[in-house]
C-alpha cells in the first residue's frame, strides 16, 4: 500500500488483545494505530475524536457491543470503515455485523498479512471476509436449503433484481472486485459498475458491505465463487 498510512482504532474488551493487536499493527509500515477502546461506547467516542480510517471491532463487548457500535458509527461517521475482528464466525454474527455496516470480517487467528490485506481492501471500498467465514456462511445456506426446501421454486428474484444484477450481487458477496466480476462474466468493468449502481438502490444498500450481507441473506452467493 502506498501513500498515507491507514489510521486504525482497535476496539476489544480484553486488554491483552488490545495491546497485542496494537503491537502487531505497529510493525506494519503502512498502518498507524491511533487509539484503542475497551468497549463499543468508548470506540464511538474515540471515533469522533480521532477520526480513524478503519476501526478493528470486536463483537462481544460490554456497554455497547460491536454490532450496535458499528450501526451507530455508520450513521454518525459513514466515512469510517469497520472491520470486525472476533472469535465468532457463526453465520448469525457475520450477517448481523454486515447488516450493521461492517466492510470486513476476520477471526482472531488472522495473521498480520491477512489483517493488512483486509485494510487494503476496505480502504479501496471492497468487502473483505475471512475465507473460513465465507465458507461457513455458504455451507449454512446450503444446509438450510437442503433441510427445508421451498414448497415451490422461486420464480421472481427479490426486490425486482434482474438475473444479471443478482449474478453480480452474488459475486460481490463472494468477495470479488468489479474488475474480477467483469473478467468472470466477460463484460466490461463499466458494465459491472452500471449493474451495481442500479442494484444498490433496489436492495436498499448504501455500499458494498451491506450488499454482501443482502447477498448472503438471500442465498445469492454461488459456493464455487467464494474467495479463498
TACOR-V904925 format. One record per helix or strand of 2 or more residues. SS is the DSSP state (H for helix, E for strand). FROM is the first residue (numbers start at 1). LEN is the number of residues. If there is no record, write none. Layout:
((SS | FROM | LEN) (SS | FROM | LEN))
This chain:
((E | 6 | 6) (H | 15 | 12) (E | 31 | 7) (H | 40 | 11) (E | 54 | 4) (H | 66 | 11) (E | 81 | 6) (H | 91 | 10) (E | 104 | 4) (H | 112 | 12) (E | 128 | 2) (H | 131 | 17) (H | 158 | 3) (H | 163 | 11) (H | 178 | 8) (H | 189 | 15) (H | 208 | 10) (H | 223 | 3))
